[in-house]
Structures are given as C-alpha cells and as structure tokens.
Amino acid sequence: MSDDLALMPATRLVALYREKELSPVEVALAALDRIAAADGVVNAFCLVEPEDALAQARESEARWRKGAPKGLVDGVPASIKDLVLTKGWPTLRGSRAISPDQAWDEDAPATARLREHGAVLIGKTTTPEFGWKGVTDSPLTGITRNPWDPSRTPGGSSGGGAAGVALGMGALAIGSDAGGSIRIPCAFCGVYGLKPAYGRVPAHPISLFGTIAHVGPIARTVADAALMLTVIAGPDARDWTALAPEGRDYLEGLEDGVKGLRVAYSPDLGYAEVDPEVAAPVRQAVEAFEALGAVVEEVGRIFDDPLEPFLTHFRVGAAKIYRGLGEEQRAVLDPGFRRLAEEGLEVGLEEYLAAMDRRAELGRTMSLFMAAYDLLMTPQMPLVAFEAGADYPRSRGLAPEADWSPFTYPFNLTQSPAATVPCGFAADGLPVALQIVGRRYDDATVLRASRAFEAVHPFKMPPLPKAEDSP
C-alpha cells in the first residue's frame, strides 16, 4: 500500500482522517500537484478547479477536526466524467456542439451522492464526443493518452477518468459504460473498474444510449470501488429505471474469498480472436482462482456474437442525439460520430424491434447459463492498448467497422455486472486485464472475487510521465 498521498487508497485516507493523522487539504494538494505535473502529457482533465477543490478540502478538514464527517468519502478527491452533470461546472460531453453558456445548476445522481458524502470534486475528465467510441479523443479536448505509454490510447470512453486515477489525480472517478466505456480504459490503463448491474447506480438524465448504459466506479483498489459503489448506489427519484436500493455496504463480505465458487472461464466466448500476449496472463489469473479454491470449468461459445443488435441500439442512440442538433452544431461534430448517427437515422422500426428481440434472447441465454455458475471470466480486451488518436487498432488489420472489444458489449445488452481486474503485463509493459462477470444483480460477488485476486496479485500503477515522454 502506497505512502504517497496521491496514490493512497480512499479507504486508508478516511481512516487517517478519522485518526486526525492526515488532512484532506494535504491530499487535495497532492492530487492537484499530480495533475499539474502530468496532465500536460496525458490530457486526462478537461476542467480542473484548484481553488474550488481546496475550499471543499478545507471544509472537510474542519468537519474531521470536529469528528463529524458528512459521509463515507469525506475528503477523498474524486473526478467526474464529462458526460455526467456537475452543478456549477459545464458538462460539454466532449463536444463543440454543446454551449458552455448554460445554467449548469444540477448534479447527476452519482455526483450528488459523492457531494453529499463529502468527496472533494477536483474536476471533469475527458471523453470522446458523447461517449461514442472506445478511445478518448474529441474535437473539443484533443487526444487523451495512456499513462503507461503516452503514444498509446488509454481506451474510452472513460479514458480521462482511468488515466487520471492511474496517475494519482484523485482516488476515485465516475465513469459510464454503454459498450465497454469503463472496462476498456481500465484494462488499457491498469486500474480497477466496475460496470455495476444496470440500475444499481441511478442516472439522470437517462443516457441517450438507453438501458445499455451504466454508471460506475473507477479506482486503484477493489475496496475503493466497493466503497464508492456504496455511496453512488444511493437512491434518486429522478431515475425511474433504477433498481430498488439495497442499502448495503459493499465492503461487507469483500474479504470472504472464492472458495467453492463455481466459475466458468471462456478464453474467447467462442468467437473472439485474442492476442497470445493477452491470453497467457489471463489464463494464469484464472488458474490463480483455482488455487484460491474456486471450481473452474473452461467453456466455449455461450452465445453468438451479438455485435449487430448492439450496434443497432448504439446507432439509434447516436441518431437521437443528432436529431436534436442544428446544422451549425452538426458541422462541428466528430466525423466518426456523425457517421454513426447518420447510420442510426436509417434504422427502421422493424430492424430496431428485431434487435430488441435478439437482446431479449441473449438475456435469457445468459441468465440460464449463469444458473449453473456464480461467475464468468474472460479476457477483458483481446489486445493491449494501440496507437493514440486512432479510432480502432489499424495495426491489427481491422476495418473501422470491425469489432475490437468483443468481451464488453454483450454484458451491456444483458445488464450484467462486470469488472475489469488488472492481471499482468504484455512484453512491452502494457497492462492486461481479466473480466469477471456476475449474475445479473450480483455486484457483491463480482467485487468479492476481484478482491480475492487483488489480495494475492496487488495492482501496480505506472510511474509519473515526464514532459519529454509526450509524443
């Protein structure tokens, strides 16, 4: 466990605040120093408010001195993805089409819960325009880069959040995931991310990508993600699709281990092509679960590749955004997003209903499959991070329309909880990750299994990049 204030876990920060051995002001300054030192290289933040953050930290410090913290993460630095509303700060969604000249007078549910629990909000993190792709660059904020190698992408669309957390620019980050947007960047940046069961974390406004979009935590440790989920899973009446609040503490049972759990391991889901440098560490990680007492069974194809019904849902969501924009706004869009949206305009009712039927079939198949298992494990990504600024891995010989993240979107369609667990490194030093998928509402077992692995294979964070590391 790091003694560097910028890398210290949120759980430890809170414990030290409670013992009056550490001040939230010191921690906020450490996070801001990290941003000042490295964000010029990685471009993880589109908005930083140092004075606002320090004012929040001083208020937190005063509460801790009185022994009266506001909540579970009082004084912990956190960032908010630029798709998620934050009162007083513009939420521009990575787009030049959104005017900053608005009231910005409302917090999204996740932001509100963090604020209510005393988190120190330090800024907004970068996203591709409207979160449309699995890398992070936009016409508004430029290219965000991988903290392990700035010539590579951090993934997306929560790339700013994942890169920032990896480098100590706050302990916690709010991400969102409509097709892999928490899990892809966490895999590429080597941090922990959880796409909770759909509705576990209320959202407002509901994503234009509908019920495939989840809000969740990005952190450097599993315990921090569990702590954060406890906070942001709090109820919010604005989201009528949210699950009934469990009111549970996700730290409870986190150390219970995996002995006796039934685990299905699919190395490729029966249709994915996985690079050997990824497949080997993932298999070793699965073997570690066997050593911890889990009962592991290797399986092949569980369902047919649901890429087409997923893309239909995604295109329709992009078209919904596009329809609400005027011609001047459309003219400044990312060409890739505009192409996706125009494809969505061509989707007819019959095609959309067929995609909904395919989704329902997939959901039934997954539920029946998981009746025999507690967890499903797969590689998180089939490759390591590729070149920054590219929408897809050209070096892999793929066309723009081809899929390069085959392990993510199926579980947006099924609404299953799914976590990214760093599990090693490829030969070039880039992170590799395992995906742990749970039964539809069973976030707790996903967290518990993630922690069991972390306990024997602690996650490693990258060194702080220097200005000369910038491509």
ABEGO torsion letter per residue (X at the ends): XBABAAABBAAAAAAAAAAGABBAAAAAAAAAAAAAAAAAAAGABABBBAAAAAAAAAAAAAAAAAGBBABAABGBBBBBBAABBBBGBBBAGGBAABBABBAGABBBAAAAAAAAAGBBBAEBBBBBBGGABABBBBAAAEBBBBAABAABBAEOAAAAAAAAAAAGBEABBBBBBAAGAAAAAAAAAGBBBBBBBBGABBBOBBBAAEAABBBBBBBABAAAAAAAAAAAABBBAABAABBBBAGBBAABGAAAEABGBBBBBBAAGGABBBBAAAAAAAAAAAAAAAAAGBBBBBBBBABBBAAAAAAAAAAAAAAAAAAABBAAAAAABBAAAAAAAAAAAABBAAAAAAAAAAAAAAAAAAAAAAAABABBBBBABABBBBBBGBABBAAAGBBAABBABAAAAAAAAAGBBBBBBBAEBBAAGBBBBBBBBBBAABAAAAAAAAAAAAAABBBBBBBBBBAAABX
